[in-house]
Amino acid sequence: MPTPSVRRRTAVWLGAALLAAACGLHAFDDGGSGEGANPDPSSTRSLEGAFDYETMDDYVDEVVPMITEWQRATWPDLPSPRKVTYVPHGASGPEGCQDREGRQAVYTSESYEYCGGDQIVYVGQDLLWALYDRAGDAGPAVGLAHEWGHHIQSLVGVPAPQTPEASIQLENQADCIAGAWVLFTKEKGYLELPDDIEDIEQLFPLIASAESADRDHGTLAEREKSFNLGYTKGVEQCDRFFPDTPLT
């Protein structure tokens, strides 16, 4: 889990830069009220093709309220991450976590990660644009929901992984949580169907970990199964990954 000393970096999302899919997730005109907004379905607009490299920060501002709304509906007593930090090209700085080598982690424009030490989701402009440009708008949004899932795991006390197998289980649960968020957007009418789901399904063959002894993320089959579990049955089913530490 994301602990005060270790960050959870979704490194395999780098592979999504190879995607060529397009999605049509909707966002809302919140009048500039940001994270605290209450989206109105009557004011939806597609995020597909609405942004360019220079306006990736605006994309983040559109997606975060949808994830925040979901958290408030699902975990009303849990605080959101302290913030989602957008990292523009060329910027970098220390995180409140350590990397896998035990050194202080550094955020850059290639970041896409949650740091439990400072309870911040770091989203780098360059990686975000690669995802948005190649995968359409739903790919990076699902990635943000996955990172948000690590925040939820840390708050409810999901045990910190001590082995690669435990890390895989943690990441698979975060995929399940991301799937539950997509289900929420569907139920709210924020999702364009069937295109969004078809495009999300194209994501996993490119981001799944290869079969190897040292992998710390799920294989294609594991990630698809985990995501679909959350998407078809809701976040309650994500408890099966750590039955002794229920999410809800």
N, C-alpha and C positions, 0 to 999 in steps of 0.2 A: 504494500500500500504506500501512498505518499506519506512519508514520515518527515519530521522536522529536519532530518539530516540527509535525506535522499530524495531526489526529484524523480518523477515518472515521465520520461521522455518517450513519446510515441515515434521512435525512430523509423519504424516501418512505414509511416505515412509518407516518408520521402518518396517511396515508390509510386505514390499516386501522382507525382508530377508527370508520369508517362501517360496518364489517362487522356482519352479523347472524347469522353462522354459529356452530355449536357443535361442539366436538370432545371427545374422551375420552382424552387421553393419560394413561397411568398413571404413578404415582410409587411410592416405596417408603418403608416405615417403617424408617428407619435408626437408630432409637434415639437420635436427636439427635447423631449423629456427623458430620453436615454433609458438606462437600465430599469428605472422605476415605472416605466410605461405600462399601461394596461392595453394590449393590442385589441383593435376593433376589426373583426373579420370583414366589415364592409369597406375597409380602407386598404385592403391588401393590394400589393403590387409584386410582380415577379422580380426576383433578384438576378435572374439570368440575363447576362449581357449588360447589366446596369452599371457596372463598375469597370475601372481600368487599374493599371498598376499604381497610379498616383492616388487612387481613392479606395484602396484596400482598407484603410481605417474606417471609412464609412460603411463598408460591408460588415466589419466587425460590429459596429454600432447597430446595424440592422438585425444581426443574428442573436446577439447577446440577450436582448429583451425576450425573445422567444424561449430561450433556454431558462432564463430567470423565471418566467411565468410558469414553466413546467416544474421547476424546483419548488416554487411557492405552493403549487397545487399538490405536489407529492410529498414534500418534506417541509411543511409550514414552520416547523420549529428549528430548522437548521439554517445557519447563515450561508449566504452565497460566498464564493471566493472573495477575498478582499478587493480584488480588481482583476480585470483582464488587461494585461499590458501589451499594447501594440508596439512592436519594435521596428522602426523604419530602417531602410537600407543604410548600412554603415554604422548603426548604433550597436552598442554592446555594454554589458555591465554585469556585476556579480549578482547571483541569486542567493537566497537563503538556504541553499541545499548543496549537496555534494554530488559529483558525477560518479560514474561506476568505478573510477579509479581512486575515489576518496578525496579528490581535489574539489575546491569550491567551483560550483557550476557557474557558467557564464551564459547569459542570454545574448542572442544575436538575431539578425534578420532571417536566419534559417531555423529559429526555434518554433516548436509546436509542442508545448509541454506544460505540465502542472508541477509546481514546486510546493510541497506541503510545508516547508519551513517558513515560507512567507505567505502561503495560501494565495498564490497568484498563478493565473494561467498566462503564459507568455506565448504570443503569436507574432511571428516574424513576417515582415512584409514580403520578402522574397519567396519563402516557402508558401505563404498564403496565396500569393499571386500564381505560383506554379500550379497549385491545386485548383484555384478558381479558373484559370485560363484553360487548363487541360481537362478538368473534371466537371466544369460547370459549378453552379452555386451550391449544390447539395453536398458535394464531397467535403469541402472544408468545414461546412456546418456540422456534419456528422463527426468530423474530427474534433471540433470544439466540444460537442456533447460527450465524446469519449473522454476528453481531458477533464471536463466537468464531473464526469463519473468518478474519476480518481479523487476529486475533492469530496464527493459524497462518501466514498469508501473510507477516507481518512476520518471523517467526522463520526461515522457509525462504529468505527473500531475494527474494520476488517484487518486481520493480522498482516503485519509486514512480511513480505516473502523472504524466506531464508534460503531458498533453492530456486533454480531455474523453473522447476515444475510449479512451484508456488507462484512465481512471477507470471507464468503463462496463465494460470488460473485467475490471477488478479486482472490481467489484461483481457481475458475472455469475458470476465464479468463486466468490465468497462465497455466492451462491445455490446453486451446485452443491455446495459444501461442506455447506451446510445440508441439502440433499437427501440427501447421504450420511449425515448424522446421522440423519435420519428413517428411512433404510434400516436403519441400525444398531438403532434402537429397534424396528423391525419384526422384525428377525432375533432380537432378544432377547425378543420377545413383550410389549413394553411398549406397543404401539400397538393401539388399537381400530380394527378394519377392518370395513367399508370407510369408515366415517364420517369418520375422521380425514383420510384422503387426499382424500376428496371435499370436505371443508371447507377444507383447505389450498389446493386448486385454486381455491376461490372467493376466496382472498386476493389473488392476483396481478392480477386486473382492476382492483382498487382501489388497489394500491400501485405499479403500474408507472408509469414516467415517460412523459409525453406525448412524442410525436415533436417534437423541437425541437433547434435547433442547439447550445444550451448545456446540454443535459441531461447528467448524469453518472451516471445509473443506467439499467438496461436497460428496453426497452419490454416490453409484455405478452408478446409472443412470445418475446423474448430471456430474460426472467426465468423463464417457464414451461419453456422448453427447457433452461435451465441447471439449474434445480431438478430437473427430471425426469431429466436426465443423471446427476446424483449419486444420485438415488433409485433409478433402475433399474439402474445399472451400477457404482456405488461411487465412492469418492473418487479412485481412480486415473484415472478418466476426466476428472476436473477438471484434470488436467495439460495438457489440450489448449489451455487458455486461455493458458498461459505455458509452452510446451514446453521452453524452455531452463532453467526453474526448477521442477523436479518437486516436488510436494508430499510424495511418499512415496519 
